Amino acid sequence: MPAEKDGVLEYQAQSPDEAALVGAARNFGFVFKSRTPNSITIEVLGEEETYELLCILDFNNVRKRMSVIVRKDNQILLLCKGADSTIYERLDPSCDRLKNITTTHLETFAQDGLRTLCCAVKEIDPAFYEDWKRRHHEASTSLENREDKVSDVYEEIELGMILVGATAIEDKLQDGVPECIANLANADIKIWVLTGDKQETAVNIGYSCKLLTEEMEQIFVVDGDTMETVNDQLTSARTAMLKKSSTYGTANLGFTDPASHSTGQNGAATNGSSYSLTPTIEHGSFALIINGHSLVHALKKDLEMLLLETGCLCKAVICCRVTPLQKAQVVYLVKKHRKSITLAIGDGANDVSMIKMAHIGIGISGQEGLQAVLASDYSLAQFRFLERLLLVHGRWSYLRMCKFLKYFFYKNFAFTLCHFWFAFFCGFSAQTLYDQYFITLYNVIYTSLPVMMLGVFDQDVNDEFSLRYPHLYAPGHLDLLFNRRVFARSVVEAILTSLILFFVPFGAFQEAVQPTGVDLSGYQAYGCMVASALIITVTLRCGLDTYYWTGFNHFVIWGSIIFYFIFTLIFYCAECAFVYTYAGVATALMQTANFWFTLLLTVVIILIPVLSEQFYQVDTSPTLTDKVRLQQKIGMIRKKAAVRIIRRGSTVRRSQRSVGRSGYAFAHQEGFGELITSGSIMRKVHPFRPKSKETVSKGLASSLTGLAMIPNSNGIQSTECQTTKTVHSSVHVSAPPPPSSAFAREMTSEAARRPSDAGTEEISLELQDSISNKSSDESTVHRRESTELS
């Protein structure tokens, strides 16, 4: 729809392609000015024309074209635009020559990555139109199979069209798209591109966004028109891939899989092994390109599994000339038959069905409208943000959830199993080991905040290294951070922890007494001892699992331990206002050395093996995460050292500059005023009148000032030369007697003997010191000479 804003005609279209076409026509003098429900007004090379709008044949996913029927001066025209495959099928035979020429142009446009359309026209007989209009009305008002009947009526009138030409629209990639797709592919994420563009356009875009590369072994194209042809092409492609893959072996992902084979997020079975930071080129990387008409046969029940298996063997799959329904069918095929997580991302209304079908739907808010955004789970402003969403925030989220689950099971099993061991000593009488208030507050207050901070802030490496090494994303594919093995290991560790928590205090307090002789082997004291050791152990165990320490982590970990002891002392004090069986137990227990030694012994016995195992694993068989963490730590140390050196160097230079600026004004205790005003350095000029003493003194003072303020911009050697030149210049202008010239030469030779690494400020200061030290002797000599002359 055209709209005038501030005197400028602007267009509002359903897609950017339509807006681009109308805008280009306006630039050539064919302006779309206005539209009503029954008319269209245009301006053709300055002359206004109005067309009566008779009917609009809308675009849909099956038709892949749109037509409009207009009338002007009793002439009825059908104007159609759409994909070349659909337009060519409905052209008049007289357009064969023009069709061949247009095909050549379309191939050229597609190779340049342009989106193409074909335009056609047909003149309709008024009588035929009236008959067609009646049948169209019957089909559009039918109560059964309305869409099929309307489609059949559209087919009747769109036959025998005359080809007008083709259009090409540049669909530019957003910034960062090639780098984003390349990084996602390096993270072993299988990328399937589902587009409605031509095959040549899709291939060109695939190369421009680095989805297709020259290093690929082979690119297979499936373009058969029959089911048998498609079956043969897919089978031959699959056979060739398996043959070459067996020759080169499986790709190296860089992680050790607990099982012999695991199914990754993309559905492909992979072998795990150790990974080096040096990037390597994968052997056996293939790509599959399939057309829309071939995809119709490939998505049938007999061939869908062959298509899926062939596609999963490829590093990239491009489906071109597909409809929105076919996009959803492809996503459903992968989602149904592979144990993998599917993610669909799109920016237009034709991507809505695909976004809804995937596990995770992402919509890009752009010029295509907000239909995709409204139907998605996440909304992005640009495609390149998908890289950070997956490789940074998605990976951090997976790491945090796995650590949270592992630690949550560990602390609760360790807490609960102590009751189980105690049941053997209480005759399974349902007597609890802990205080009932401790049982209530254990998961609510005592141990809730540390694991919460772990699940919110923890990160193994920062975002920069997460993007630099996309293979860090692979543990999520292989379920390495939380699986049956990790869960079983957490349970075993919790069992051993509960045994140590129960039996070490049991042995220490079996015959324990206070210094006053009071018995400490009571039930309440033993339960308080086990509870205290449990809180410290599980809290510090959470700290050992924390990679990224923030102020919140320090506060909740140390604060939880401190809060437990403060609350226990206050709640269990003997002066409490209410009668309680544990009153005074904590105060009496924590006053003994037995309590603190037992607490320290229990915590050390539990945590020392954990620390040893972690150091042993990092030292002997480090994972890619450990290597990247080490590299990140080294980089941070170097960066801090470089900043420290820069700051220290800048401070020294500032101090030197400040000394150089203030040296002449404040450092000398006696100036050269007496020497200058004595007149002994004046040259007698005959027969001309000599210059005044004031003028000469000003000239020498300015020369000496220039000597002390030489900049240090051209290097040390050039500064020495400049200093020497300034001294000679001042001597020449002032025309001193021979002693002064000798003194200047002495200063020049002294400046020349300076080491090359001295700064300009040091040279200026030392020269000034030389001048000040010799000034008294020189002035004495000049006074004597002046007296003799007078």
C-alpha positions in Angstrom: 0.0 0.0 0.0 1.4 3.4 -0.9 1.4 6.1 1.7 2.7 9.7 1.6 4.9 10.9 4.5 6.4 14.3 4.6 5.9 14.6 0.8 7.7 11.4 0.1 5.9 8.3 -1.2 6.5 5.2 0.9 5.3 1.7 0.4 4.1 -0.9 2.9 4.3 -4.4 1.6 3.9 -7.9 2.9 7.5 -8.8 2.1 10.7 -6.8 1.4 10.8 -8.3 -2.1 7.5 -6.7 -3.1 8.6 -3.3 -1.7 11.9 -3.6 -3.6 10.2 -4.3 -6.9 7.7 -1.4 -6.5 10.5 0.9 -5.5 12.7 -0.1 -8.5 9.7 0.5 -10.8 9.3 4.0 -9.3 13.0 4.8 -10.0 12.4 4.0 -13.7 9.3 6.2 -14.0 6.5 3.7 -13.3 5.1 4.9 -10.0 2.4 3.1 -8.0 0.5 6.0 -6.6 -2.7 4.7 -5.0 -5.0 1.8 -4.6 -8.7 1.3 -3.6 -10.7 -1.9 -3.3 -11.7 -1.6 -6.9 -9.0 0.4 -8.7 -5.2 0.9 -9.0 -3.7 4.2 -10.0 -0.2 4.4 -11.5 2.0 7.0 -13.2 3.7 5.9 -16.4 6.5 8.3 -17.4 4.6 11.3 -16.0 1.1 10.3 -17.3 -1.4 9.0 -14.8 -3.3 5.8 -15.6 -6.1 4.1 -13.6 -6.9 0.3 -13.9 -10.0 -1.4 -12.6 -9.2 -4.2 -10.2 -11.3 -7.2 -11.1 -9.8 -10.1 -9.1 -6.7 -11.1 -7.1 -5.4 -14.7 -7.3 -3.5 -14.9 -4.0 -0.2 -16.6 -3.4 0.0 -19.8 -1.4 2.7 -22.4 -0.7 1.5 -24.8 -3.4 1.0 -22.3 -6.2 4.2 -20.3 -5.6 2.8 -17.5 -7.7 0.4 -14.6 -7.5 -1.8 -13.0 -10.2 -4.0 -10.0 -10.6 -6.7 -9.3 -13.2 -7.3 -5.7 -14.2 -9.3 -3.9 -16.9 -8.5 -0.7 -18.8 -10.2 0.6 -21.9 -12.2 -2.6 -22.2 -9.0 -4.7 -22.3 -8.7 -7.3 -19.6 -5.2 -8.3 -18.6 -3.8 -11.0 -16.2 -0.5 -10.1 -14.7 1.4 -12.9 -12.9 4.7 -13.1 -10.9 6.2 -16.2 -9.3 8.9 -18.8 -9.3 10.4 -19.6 -12.7 9.5 -23.3 -12.3 5.8 -22.5 -12.0 5.7 -19.7 -14.6 7.5 -21.8 -17.3 4.9 -24.6 -17.0 2.1 -22.2 -17.9 3.7 -20.2 -20.8 2.5 -20.2 -24.4 4.6 -22.3 -26.8 5.5 -19.1 -28.7 7.7 -18.0 -25.7 10.3 -20.8 -26.1 13.0 -18.6 -27.4 12.4 -15.9 -24.9 12.3 -18.6 -22.2 15.8 -19.9 -23.1 17.2 -16.4 -23.0 15.5 -15.6 -19.6 16.8 -18.9 -18.2 20.3 -17.9 -19.0 19.8 -14.6 -17.2 18.2 -16.4 -14.2 21.2 -18.7 -13.9 23.5 -15.7 -14.0 21.5 -13.9 -11.3 21.3 -17.0 -9.2 25.1 -17.5 -9.4 25.4 -14.0 -8.0 23.2 -14.9 -5.0 20.2 -13.0 -6.2 16.6 -14.0 -5.5 14.7 -14.2 -8.8 11.1 -14.0 -10.0 9.5 -14.3 -13.4 6.7 -12.0 -14.8 4.1 -13.0 -17.3 1.0 -11.4 -18.9 -2.1 -12.7 -20.6 -4.9 -10.9 -22.5 -8.3 -12.4 -21.6 -11.4 -12.4 -23.7 -14.3 -10.6 -22.0 -16.7 -13.4 -22.6 -14.3 -16.0 -21.3 -13.7 -13.9 -18.2 -17.4 -13.6 -17.5 -17.8 -17.4 -17.6 -14.7 -17.8 -15.5 -15.9 -15.3 -13.0 -19.1 -17.3 -12.5 -17.2 -20.5 -11.9 -14.8 -18.7 -9.6 -17.8 -17.5 -7.5 -19.2 -21.0 -7.3 -15.9 -22.4 -6.2 -15.3 -19.7 -3.6 -18.7 -20.2 -2.1 -18.6 -24.0 -2.1 -18.9 -25.7 1.3 -16.9 -28.8 0.3 -13.3 -28.9 -1.0 -13.3 -25.1 -1.4 -9.5 -24.7 -1.6 -9.1 -27.5 -4.3 -11.9 -26.0 -6.4 -10.6 -22.5 -6.2 -7.1 -23.8 -7.1 -8.5 -25.6 -10.2 -10.3 -22.4 -11.3 -7.0 -20.5 -10.9 -5.2 -23.0 -13.1 -7.7 -22.5 -15.9 -7.1 -18.8 -16.4 -3.3 -18.9 -15.8 -2.6 -21.0 -18.8 -1.1 -19.7 -22.1 0.7 -16.7 -20.6 3.3 -14.6 -22.4 6.7 -14.2 -20.6 7.6 -10.6 -19.9 10.9 -11.1 -18.2 12.6 -11.7 -14.9 13.6 -9.7 -11.8 16.5 -10.2 -9.4 16.7 -8.9 -5.9 19.7 -8.9 -3.7 19.1 -10.4 -0.3 22.1 -9.3 1.7 23.3 -11.4 4.6 23.4 -9.7 8.0 26.7 -8.9 9.6 28.4 -11.8 11.2 26.3 -14.5 9.6 29.2 -16.4 7.9 31.3 -16.4 11.0 28.3 -17.5 13.1 27.5 -20.5 10.9 31.1 -21.5 10.6 31.5 -21.5 14.4 28.3 -23.5 14.9 29.5 -26.0 12.3 32.8 -26.3 14.2 30.8 -27.0 17.3 29.5 -30.2 15.6 26.0 -28.8 15.2 24.5 -30.1 12.0 22.9 -27.3 10.0 20.0 -27.9 7.6 19.0 -24.9 5.4 15.4 -24.9 4.3 14.8 -22.2 1.7 12.4 -21.3 -1.1 15.2 -19.9 -3.3 16.5 -21.5 -6.5 19.2 -24.2 -6.3 21.9 -21.9 -7.7 20.9 -19.1 -5.3 20.9 -21.5 -2.4 24.3 -22.9 -3.3 25.8 -19.4 -3.7 24.4 -18.4 -0.3 25.8 -21.6 1.2 29.3 -20.7 0.0 28.9 -17.0 1.1 27.9 -18.0 4.6 30.7 -20.7 4.8 28.2 -23.5 5.1 29.7 -25.0 2.0 33.5 -24.9 1.6 36.0 -25.9 -0.9 37.6 -28.3 1.6 34.5 -30.6 1.5 35.0 -34.0 0.1 31.9 -33.9 -2.2 28.6 -32.1 -2.6 25.7 -34.4 -3.6 22.8 -33.0 -5.6 19.4 -34.8 -5.6 17.1 -33.3 -8.3 15.2 -36.3 -9.5 11.6 -35.9 -10.7 10.4 -39.5 -10.0 10.5 -41.6 -6.9 12.9 -44.1 -8.5 15.4 -41.5 -9.5 15.4 -39.9 -6.1 15.9 -43.3 -4.5 18.9 -44.0 -6.7 20.5 -40.6 -6.1 20.1 -40.9 -2.3 21.4 -44.5 -2.2 24.4 -43.7 -4.3 25.2 -40.6 -2.1 24.9 -42.7 1.0 27.1 -45.4 -0.3 29.8 -42.9 -1.4 29.7 -41.2 2.0 30.1 -44.5 3.9 32.9 -45.6 1.7 34.9 -42.5 2.1 34.1 -42.2 5.8 35.5 -45.7 6.4 38.6 -44.8 4.5 39.4 -41.7 6.6 37.9 -42.9 9.9 35.6 -41.0 12.3 36.1 -37.4 13.1 37.8 -36.3 16.2 35.5 -34.3 18.6 37.9 -33.8 21.4 36.2 -35.4 24.4 36.2 -38.7 26.1 32.8 -40.4 25.9 31.9 -42.6 28.8 30.3 -45.1 26.5 31.7 -46.5 23.3 29.2 -44.6 21.2 26.8 -41.8 22.1 24.2 -39.9 20.2 24.9 -36.3 19.9 22.5 -33.4 19.8 22.5 -33.6 16.0 21.6 -37.2 16.0 24.9 -38.5 14.6 26.8 -41.3 16.4 30.3 -40.2 17.2 33.4 -41.6 18.8 35.2 -39.5 21.5 38.9 -39.1 22.0 41.3 -36.6 23.4 41.4 -33.2 21.6 44.3 -30.8 20.9 43.9 -27.1 20.8 45.4 -27.1 17.3 42.4 -27.0 14.9 42.3 -29.8 12.3 40.4 -30.3 9.1 37.8 -33.0 9.3 38.0 -35.7 6.7 34.8 -37.0 5.2 32.8 -33.7 5.3 30.0 -33.9 2.8 27.0 -31.7 1.8 23.6 -32.7 0.4 21.5 -30.4 -1.8 17.9 -31.5 -2.6 15.3 -29.7 -4.6 11.7 -29.2 -3.6 10.1 -31.5 -6.2 12.6 -34.2 -5.2 11.8 -33.6 -1.5 8.2 -34.5 -2.2 9.2 -38.0 -3.0 11.9 -38.2 -0.4 9.5 -37.4 2.4 7.3 -40.3 1.6 7.2 -43.2 4.0 9.4 -45.5 1.8 12.2 -43.0 1.4 12.1 -40.8 4.5 14.5 -43.0 6.6 17.0 -43.1 3.6 16.8 -39.3 3.4 17.4 -38.9 7.2 20.3 -41.3 7.3 21.9 -39.6 4.2 21.4 -36.2 5.7 22.9 -37.2 9.1 26.1 -38.3 7.3 26.5 -34.8 5.9 28.0 -31.8 7.5 25.4 -29.6 5.8 22.1 -30.1 4.1 20.4 -27.5 1.8 16.8 -28.0 0.8 15.8 -25.4 -1.9 12.5 -24.6 -3.5 10.6 -26.0 -0.4 7.3 -24.9 0.8 6.5 -24.0 4.5 4.8 -27.4 4.9 7.8 -29.2 3.6 10.0 -27.3 6.1 7.8 -28.5 9.0 7.9 -32.1 7.6 11.7 -32.1 7.5 11.9 -30.9 11.1 9.4 -33.5 12.2 11.3 -36.2 10.4 14.5 -35.4 12.4 12.5 -34.8 15.6 10.7 -38.1 15.4 13.4 -40.6 14.4 16.5 -39.2 16.1 17.1 -38.7 19.8 18.2 -35.1 19.3 17.2 -31.6 20.0 16.0 -29.6 17.0 16.2 -25.8 16.7 14.5 -23.8 14.0 15.2 -20.2 13.3 13.5 -18.0 10.7 12.4 -14.4 10.1 9.2 -14.7 7.9 5.7 -15.9 8.0 6.7 -18.9 5.9 8.9 -20.1 8.7 6.2 -20.2 11.4 5.2 -23.9 10.8 8.9 -24.9 11.0 9.4 -22.9 14.2 6.4 -24.4 15.9 7.4 -28.0 15.0 11.0 -27.8 16.4 11.9 -28.3 20.1 13.2 -24.7 20.2 11.9 -22.0 17.9 13.7 -18.7 17.4 12.3 -15.8 15.5 14.3 -12.9 14.0 12.7 -9.6 14.1 13.4 -7.9 10.8 11.9 -6.6 7.6 9.9 -9.8 7.1 7.5 -8.9 9.9 6.8 -10.3 13.4 5.0 -13.5 12.5 8.0 -15.6 13.2 8.8 -13.7 16.5 5.3 -14.2 17.8 5.4 -17.9 17.1 8.9 -18.5 18.6 10.3 -19.3 22.0 13.2 -16.8 21.7 13.4 -13.6 19.7 16.7 -12.3 18.3 17.4 -9.0 16.5 20.1 -10.5 14.3 21.1 -14.0 13.2 24.7 -13.6 14.6 23.3 -13.5 18.1 22.5 -17.2 17.8 26.2 -17.9 18.2 26.3 -16.4 21.7 22.9 -17.9 22.6 24.2 -21.4 21.9 27.9 -21.4 22.4 28.0 -19.1 25.4 24.7 -18.9 27.3 23.5 -22.3 26.3 26.7 -24.0 27.2 26.9 -22.2 30.5 23.3 -23.1 31.3 24.0 -26.8 30.6 27.1 -26.6 32.8 25.2 -25.0 35.7 22.3 -27.4 35.5 24.5 -30.4 35.6 26.5 -29.1 38.5 23.4 -28.2 40.3 21.8 -31.6 39.9 25.0 -33.5 40.8 25.6 -31.4 44.0 21.9 -31.5 45.0 21.9 -35.3 44.9 25.2 -35.4 46.7 24.3 -33.2 49.7 20.9 -34.8 50.2 22.2 -38.4 50.0 25.0 -37.5 52.5 22.3 -35.9 54.8 19.9 -38.8 54.6 22.2 -41.8 54.8 23.5 -40.6 58.2 19.9 -41.4 59.4 20.3 -44.8 57.9 23.5 -45.6 59.7 22.0 -44.3 62.9 19.1 -46.7 62.6 21.4 -49.6 63.2 22.2 -48.2 66.6 18.7 -47.2 67.7 17.0 -50.4 66.7 15.2 -48.9 63.8 13.0 -47.0 66.2 12.5 -44.0 63.9 14.6 -41.9 66.1 16.3 -39.1 64.1 20.0 -38.3 64.4 19.6 -34.6 63.9 17.5 -32.0 65.7 14.1 -31.6 64.1 14.8 -27.9 63.5 18.0 -28.7 61.7 16.2 -31.2 59.5 13.7 -28.4 58.6 16.3 -25.7 57.9 18.9 -27.9 56.1 17.6 -27.5 52.5 15.7 -24.3 53.1 18.4 -22.1 54.6 21.7 -23.8 55.5 22.6 -25.3 52.0 20.2 -23.5 49.6 22.1 -20.3 48.8 25.5 -21.9 47.8 24.0 -24.2 45.2 21.7 -21.4 44.0 24.7 -19.2 43.3 26.5 -22.1 41.6 23.5 -22.6 39.3 23.3 -18.9 38.5 26.8 -17.5 38.2 29.2 -20.4 37.5 31.1 -20.6 34.2 34.1 -22.7 33.3 35.6 -20.3 30.7 34.6 -16.8 29.8 32.6 -15.9 26.7 35.6 -15.0 24.6 37.2 -18.4 24.9 33.8 -20.1 24.5 33.5 -18.5 21.1 37.1 -19.1 20.2 36.9 -22.9 20.9 33.5 -24.0 19.8 34.4 -27.7 20.5 33.7 -26.9 24.1 30.0 -27.3 23.1 30.6 -31.0 22.4 30.0 -32.3 26.0 26.4 -31.3 25.6 26.0 -33.5 22.6 27.5 -36.5 24.4 25.8 -35.9 27.8 29.2 -36.0 29.5 28.5 -33.7 32.4 25.4 -35.5 33.7 24.5 -39.1 32.9 24.0 -42.4 34.7 27.7 -42.7 35.4 28.0 -39.2 36.9 24.9 -39.8 39.0 26.2 -43.1 40.2 29.5 -41.5 41.1 27.7 -38.8 43.1 25.8 -41.4 45.0 28.9 -43.4 45.8 30.7 -40.2 47.0 27.7 -39.3 49.1 27.7 -42.8 50.7 31.4 -42.5 51.6 30.8 -39.0 52.9 28.0 -40.2 55.1 30.1 -43.0 56.5 32.9 -40.7 57.4 30.5 -38.1 58.9 28.9 -40.7 61.0 31.7 -43.0 62.3 34.5 -40.5 62.8 32.5 -38.4 65.3 31.1 -41.7 66.7 34.6 -42.9 67.6 35.8 -39.5 68.8 32.8 -38.9 71.1 32.3 -42.5 72.3 34.0 -41.8 75.6 34.5 -38.1 75.4 34.2 -35.8 78.5 34.5 -32.1 79.2 37.4 -30.7 81.2 35.0 -30.4 84.1 34.3 -34.1 83.9 30.9 -33.9 82.4 30.1 -36.6 79.8 30.0 -35.6 76.1 28.9 -38.9 74.7 25.3 -38.0 74.8 22.8 -38.3 72.0 22.3 -34.5 71.5 26.0 -33.7 71.5 26.7 -36.4 68.9 23.9 -35.2 66.7 25.1 -31.6 66.9 28.6 -32.7 66.0 27.5 -34.6 62.9 25.3 -31.7 61.8 28.2 -29.2 62.1 30.5 -31.4 60.1 27.9 -32.0 57.5 27.2 -28.3 56.9 30.9 -27.4 56.6 31.6 -30.4 54.3 28.8 -30.0 51.8 29.3 -26.2 51.7 33.0 -26.5 51.0 32.3 -29.3 48.5 30.2 -26.8 46.6 33.1 -24.4 46.7 35.4 -27.0 45.1 32.9 -27.4 42.3 32.8 -23.7 41.6 34.8 -22.5 38.7 33.9 -18.8 38.7 34.1 -17.1 42.0 32.1 -13.9 42.5 31.4 -11.8 45.5 28.0 -13.5 45.8 29.7 -16.9 46.0 32.1 -15.9 48.7 29.3 -14.3 50.7 26.9 -17.3 50.6 29.5 -20.0 51.1 31.3 -18.5 54.0 28.1 -16.8 55.2 26.2 -20.1 55.3 28.8 -21.6 57.6 29.0 -18.6 59.9 25.2 -18.3 60.0 24.9 -21.9 61.0 27.2 -21.5 64.0 25.6 -18.2 65.1 22.1 -19.5 64.8 22.9 -22.8 66.5 24.6 -21.0 69.5 21.7 -18.6 69.9 19.0 -21.2 69.4 20.6 -23.8 71.6 21.7 -21.5 74.3 20.9 -22.4 77.9 19.2 -19.0 78.5 16.6 -19.5 75.8 13.1 -18.4 76.6 11.4 -21.8 76.0 12.1 -25.3 77.2 14.0 -27.3 74.6 15.9 -30.6 74.9 18.9 -29.3 73.0 19.2 -26.2 75.3 22.8 -25.6 76.3 24.2 -28.5 74.2 25.9 -26.4 71.5 27.4 -24.0 74.0 28.9 -26.8 76.0 30.0 -28.8 73.0 31.8 -25.9 71.2 33.8 -25.0 74.2 35.8 -28.2 74.0 38.8 -28.9 71.9 37.5 -32.3 71.1 34.7 -30.8 69.0 37.0 -28.6 66.9 39.6 -31.3 66.3 37.0 -33.8 65.3 35.4 -31.3 63.0 38.7 -30.5 61.3 39.6 -34.2 61.0 36.3 -35.1 59.5 36.3 -32.3 56.9 39.9 -33.0 55.9 39.3 -36.8 55.5 36.4 -36.1 53.2 37.8 -33.2 51.1 41.4 -34.2 50.7 40.6 -37.2 48.4 38.3 -34.9 46.3 41.1 -32.3 45.9 43.6 -35.0 45.1 41.4 -36.6 42.5 40.7 -33.2 40.8 44.4 -32.3 40.6 45.3 -35.8 39.3 42.7 -35.6 36.6 43.8 -32.2 35.4 47.5 -33.2 35.5 47.3 -36.6 33.8 44.3 -36.5 31.5 43.0 -32.9 31.1 40.0 -32.3 29.0 39.6 -29.5 26.5 37.9 -27.4 29.2 41.0 -27.8 31.5 43.3 -26.8 28.7 41.3 -23.7 27.8 41.0 -22.7 31.4 44.8 -22.9 31.8 45.2 -20.8 28.6 42.7 -18.3 29.9 44.5 -18.1 33.3 47.9 -17.5 31.6 46.4 -14.8 29.4 44.9 -13.0 32.4 48.3 -13.1 34.2 50.1 -11.7 31.1 47.4 -9.0 30.7 47.7 -7.9 34.3 51.5 -7.9 34.0 51.4 -5.8 30.9 49.0 -3.3 32.5 51.3 -3.1 35.5 54.3 -2.4 33.3 52.4 0.2 31.2 51.2 2.0 34.3 54.7 2.0 35.9 56.3 3.3 32.7 53.8 6.1 32.2 54.3 7.2 35.8 58.1 7.5 35.3 57.7 9.4 32.1 55.2 11.8 33.7 57.6 12.4 36.6 60.5 13.0 34.2 58.5 15.4 32.1 57.4 17.3 35.2 61.0 17.6 36.4 62.0 18.8 32.9 59.3 21.4 32.8 60.0 22.7 36.3 63.8 22.3 36.3 64.7 25.7 34.7 62.1 27.8 36.6 62.8 26.5 40.1 65.9 24.3 40.2 68.7 26.9 39.7 69.7 28.9 42.7 71.5 31.5 40.8 70.7 32.7 37.3 72.8 34.2 34.5 71.5 37.8 34.9 74.8 39.2 36.2 76.7 37.5 33.4 74.4 38.8 30.8 74.2 42.4 32.1 77.9 42.7 32.7 78.5 43.4 29.1 81.5 41.2 28.9 79.9 38.9 26.3 79.0 41.8 24.0 80.9 42.2 20.7 81.9 45.7 19.8 80.4 46.6 16.4 82.2 49.3 14.4 81.2 51.7 12.9 77.6 50.7 13.8 76.0 51.3 17.2 76.1 48.1 19.4 72.9 46.5 20.6 71.6 47.2 24.1 72.3 44.9 26.9 68.6 44.3 27.5 68.0 43.0 24.0 71.0 40.7 24.0 70.1 39.3 27.5 66.6 38.5 26.2 68.0 36.7 23.2 70.3 34.5 25.3 67.7 33.8 27.9 65.3 32.6 25.2 68.0 30.4 23.7 68.8 28.9 27.1 65.0 28.4 27.7 64.8 26.5 24.4 67.7 24.4 25.6 65.9 23.3 28.7 62.6 22.5 26.9 63.6 20.3 24.0 60.8 17.7 23.3 61.5 14.0 23.3 59.5 13.0 20.2 62.1 12.1 17.7 64.2 9.6 19.6 67.3 9.9 21.9 69.9 10.3 19.2 68.1 13.0 17.4 67.5 14.8 20.7 71.2 14.9 21.4 71.9 16.4 17.9 69.1 19.0 18.5 70.6 19.9 21.9 74.0 20.4 20.3 72.5 22.5 17.6 70.7 24.7 20.0 73.8 25.3 22.1 75.8 26.3 19.0 73.0 28.5 17.8 72.8 30.4 21.1 76.5 30.9 21.2 76.6 32.2 17.6 73.7 34.7 18.2 75.1 36.0 21.4 78.7 36.2 20.0 80.6 35.5 23.3 84.3 35.9 23.7 86.6 32.9 23.2 86.2 31.6 26.8 82.5 31.3 26.3 82.9 29.6 23.0 85.3 27.1 24.7 82.7 26.6 27.3 80.0 25.9 24.7 82.2 23.4 22.9 82.8 21.7 26.3 79.1 21.4 26.9 78.6 20.1 23.3 81.2 17.4 23.8 79.8 16.6 27.2 76.3 16.1 25.7 77.8 14.0 22.9 79.4 11.7 25.5 76.0 10.9 27.1 74.8 7.3 26.8 72.2 6.6 24.1 69.5 5.5 26.4 69.3 8.8 28.4 66.2 10.9 28.0 66.0 14.4 26.8 64.9 15.7 30.2 68.1 14.2 31.8 70.3 15.8 29.1 68.7 19.2 29.7 69.0 19.0 33.5 72.7 17.9 33.4 73.5 20.7 30.9 71.8 23.2 33.2 73.8 21.9 36.1 77.0 22.3 34.1 76.0 25.8 33.3 75.1 26.6 36.9 78.4 25.1 38.3 80.6 27.0 35.9 78.7 30.2 36.0 80.5 31.7 39.0 84.0 31.1 37.5 83.0 32.5 34.2 81.4 35.6 35.7 84.5 36.3 37.8 86.7 36.1 34.7 84.4 38.4 32.7 84.3 40.9 35.5 88.0 41.1 35.6 88.2 41.6 31.8 85.5 44.2 31.9 87.4 46.2 34.6 90.6 46.1 32.6 88.8 47.3 29.5 87.1 50.2 31.4 
